[in-house]
């Protein structure tokens, strides 16, 4: 990585040292793969200075060698190549530069500057005048989600040359532009996470709403949660329902509890959805504040399929909505009417967050639900209902109160959506259902 450059374009002292180091690597290694990721994992790479879509999902340099084969599909590649394959770990400088080039508000000049520093193309030319540069762009096909070579230009004698495979643009972002982590598979070490959290003997409260016909989803949700959700930690489920007698009997693990809270229903699902915020607010104030360490709100029409652990815990946690991952601001279904308190202009917004999962420290979640409840009340008084009820207000809150941790779509997928090739695991997903059958109104 370049560490400095003089105004006349010549490398500075630190850069010369980096160049000297890289010359040694060129002399001793047949191949080198440079990427920003955990050095112990197989990460995405694209050859040389290729720049693929910066948002993730729809583009972004899926892992590939020159022949277009997905490196992630064969994590034994390091063993096959042996010591010739050099995996360089992530550092703060790379993380900062990645954040800049993925920010859509970044100016062209800043983007080019940051991308050039990541690629080190000029640094290579400065230290090795005879070096030949090739470029390849590999992205996920929008329809098939499979890796596809969109552009490739190589020296004609590449088959006889030693190849230095340079910086990739990763196919998914692992940090937000405010440097909050975005949790994906292989971005954390579960052993280390548990070593931090388990000695703290934490308790996690979880709210679930099952009103009307939605009680049919309780059994799958609770049974799958006992298999995958914060296993080994103390969890207290708080279940809101108008039909307590329909709550299934589910065997809970040690240190795990279920409390059923009777609540009223409504003849409009929109009203049921909107009222969640005030009920969570009351629960926090009366039972959770200063008594539990963390909390989550989970949609009942969902199911766990894989491990969901303490890596998800944070002060304020949001989840990136599966259907809007990789899209741009104008495509987000924010509330666009200025009359609503949930209004977000077209030129604002970071991510589209799913309302089916949010959480954090109780005191942080309390501020969230209080704000959303107040704004819902104002909208109700003004006879306007945000497009997606409390989810619209949640997105407005997160716009001006940034989450300290973001969960990737692994933590809130949708069974009706095809899983892209870059997503290696689905932990929690909304199940297929007939809304016309389970909702009280269209």
Secondary structure, DSSP 8 states (H G I E B T S, - for coil): ----B-TTS-B-HHHHHHHHHHHHHHHH-SEEE--SS-TTS-----SBT----SSSSS-S--S--TT---GGG-TTHHHHHGGG--B----HHHHHHHHHHH-TT--HHHHHHHHHHHH-HHHHHHH-TT----EEEEEE-TTT--EEEEEEE--TTGGGS-EEE-----SS-SB-TT--EEE-TTSS-HHHHHHHHGGGT-EEEEEEEE-GGGGGGHHHHHHHHHHHBSTTSEEEEEEEES-GGG-------TTEEEEEEE----S-HHHHHHTHHHHHHHHIIIIITTT-SEEEEEESSEEE-S-B-GGG--SEEEEE-GGGTT--GGGS--B--TTSTTB--TT--S--EEEEEEEE-HHHHHHHHHHHHHHHHHHHHTT---TTHHHHHHHHHHHHS--SEEE-GGGSEETTS---TT-----EEE----HHHHSS--
